[in-house]
Amino acid sequence: DLCLFCMYMQEYGKDCRQPNTRRAYLSYLDSVRYFKPDNITAFAGPGRCSAEEPKPRENPNGDSLRTLVYQELVMGYLQYLKNRGFTSMYIWACPPLPGEDYIFYVHPQRQKTPKSNRLREWYLRMLKRAKGEGIIEKTSNLWDLFFEGGKEHNRGKGCCNPADLPYFE
């Protein structure tokens, strides 16, 4: 088995000033399609069980084994952050432009770069699984959280103050 996977993360712990306190930022995620075995869909029925995880995992979307493994890596990191007291993780879900690479310099020609909507769906499916397993409590976006008119905007201050927004260097 071969897996080439990398995430660029920024962590802002308890000692960091607001608004970044206890927040993490996934700026880039990249993989090289050398995952073996290739082109195998993970079992679509109940998944593994263990003493720590009595509820079986399922794969209702029929995702590839590669997808499930990479999503498990991100979910494991989310659990690691949660165990360390982090409260939020922000994800940059924008694919590179054609001909550009984020982390790994060269990808095989057969590896396609996902379009924006497909990449966003990949993350949303992973976050839905993480929520179902109790790793995360909710999903949202910057607009809904921080801007007037957003679904979860409840600051009562009217328009968003830029100093309230988390920022990542």
C-alpha positions in Angstrom: 0.0 0.0 0.0 1.2 3.5 -0.9 -0.3 6.8 0.3 1.1 10.2 -0.5 -0.9 12.8 1.5 0.0 16.1 3.0 -1.9 18.9 4.9 -0.6 22.4 5.6 -2.1 23.4 8.9 -1.9 26.4 11.1 -2.8 26.1 14.8 -3.6 29.0 17.1 -3.7 27.7 20.6 -5.0 28.9 23.9 -2.2 31.5 24.3 -3.0 33.1 21.0 -5.0 36.4 21.1 -8.6 36.7 19.9 -10.1 36.2 17.5 -7.8 33.2 16.7 -7.7 31.6 20.1 -8.1 27.8 19.9 -8.7 27.8 16.1 -7.0 25.9 13.4 -6.8 26.5 9.6 -6.4 23.9 7.0 -4.8 25.9 4.2 -3.9 23.2 1.7 -4.4 19.5 1.4 -2.7 17.6 -1.4 -2.2 14.0 -2.5 -0.6 12.1 -5.3 -2.6 9.4 -6.8 -0.3 6.5 -6.2 -2.6 5.0 -3.6 -2.7 1.3 -4.0 -5.0 -0.6 -4.5 -6.3 1.8 -7.1 -9.9 2.2 -8.4 -11.5 0.2 -5.5 -14.7 1.3 -4.0 -14.9 0.9 -0.3 -17.6 -1.5 1.0 -20.9 0.3 0.9 -22.4 -1.5 3.9 -21.5 -1.4 7.6 -17.9 -0.8 8.3 -15.4 -1.6 11.0 -16.3 -1.9 14.6 -14.0 -1.8 17.6 -14.3 -1.5 21.4 -13.7 2.3 21.1 -16.1 2.6 18.1 -19.1 0.4 18.6 -21.1 2.1 15.9 -20.3 0.7 12.4 -19.1 3.1 9.8 -20.9 3.2 6.5 -20.1 4.3 3.0 -23.5 5.2 1.5 -21.9 7.2 -1.3 -19.7 4.3 -2.5 -16.6 6.5 -2.2 -13.3 5.1 -3.2 -11.0 3.5 -0.7 -8.5 6.3 -1.4 -11.2 8.9 -0.5 -12.2 7.2 2.7 -8.6 6.9 3.8 -7.8 10.5 3.2 -11.0 11.6 4.9 -10.1 9.4 7.9 -6.7 11.2 8.1 -8.5 14.6 8.2 -11.1 13.3 10.7 -8.3 11.9 12.9 -6.6 15.3 12.9 -10.0 17.0 13.8 -10.3 14.6 16.8 -6.7 15.4 17.8 -7.5 19.1 17.7 -10.7 18.6 19.7 -8.7 16.6 22.3 -6.3 19.5 22.7 -9.1 22.0 23.3 -9.4 23.6 19.9 -12.9 24.9 19.1 -12.9 25.6 15.4 -11.1 24.6 12.2 -11.4 26.6 9.0 -10.9 25.0 5.7 -9.7 26.6 2.5 -11.6 24.7 -0.2 -10.3 26.1 -3.4 -8.5 23.9 -5.9 -5.4 25.1 -7.6 -5.6 26.6 -11.1 -4.8 24.3 -14.0 -1.0 23.8 -14.2 -0.4 24.8 -10.6 0.3 22.6 -7.6 -0.2 23.5 -3.9 2.2 21.1 -2.1 3.5 18.3 -4.2 5.4 19.6 -7.2 4.2 17.1 -9.8 1.1 14.9 -10.1 0.6 12.0 -12.5 -1.1 13.0 -15.7 -4.0 10.7 -14.9 -4.7 12.6 -11.7 -7.4 15.2 -12.2 -7.7 18.4 -10.2 -11.2 18.6 -8.7 -13.4 21.5 -9.6 -14.5 23.9 -6.8 -17.9 22.3 -6.3 -16.5 18.7 -6.2 -13.8 19.7 -3.7 -16.3 21.5 -1.5 -18.6 18.4 -1.6 -15.6 16.2 -0.7 -15.1 18.3 2.4 -18.8 18.4 3.2 -19.2 14.6 3.0 -16.1 14.2 5.3 -17.6 16.8 7.8 -20.9 15.1 7.7 -19.2 11.8 8.7 -17.2 13.6 11.4 -20.4 15.1 12.8 -22.2 11.7 12.8 -19.3 10.3 14.7 -19.3 13.1 17.3 -15.9 14.5 16.3 -17.4 17.9 15.4 -20.5 19.6 16.7 -21.6 21.6 13.7 -20.5 23.0 10.3 -20.8 26.5 9.1 -19.0 29.2 7.1 -17.6 32.6 7.7 -20.6 34.4 6.2 -23.1 32.7 8.3 -21.1 33.2 11.5 -19.8 36.7 11.2 -21.8 38.8 8.8 -25.2 40.4 9.3 -27.8 38.4 7.4 -25.9 35.2 7.9 -27.9 32.3 9.3 -26.0 32.2 12.6 -25.1 35.8 13.0 -26.3 36.7 16.5 -23.7 39.2 17.7 -26.3 42.0 17.9 -23.7 44.5 16.7 -25.1 45.1 13.2 -22.5 44.8 10.5 -19.5 42.7 11.1 -16.5 44.3 12.7 -13.3 43.2 10.9 -11.5 42.7 14.2 -14.0 39.9 15.1 -13.0 37.8 12.1 -10.3 35.1 12.6 -7.3 35.8 10.4 -4.7 33.4 9.3 -1.2 34.3 8.0 
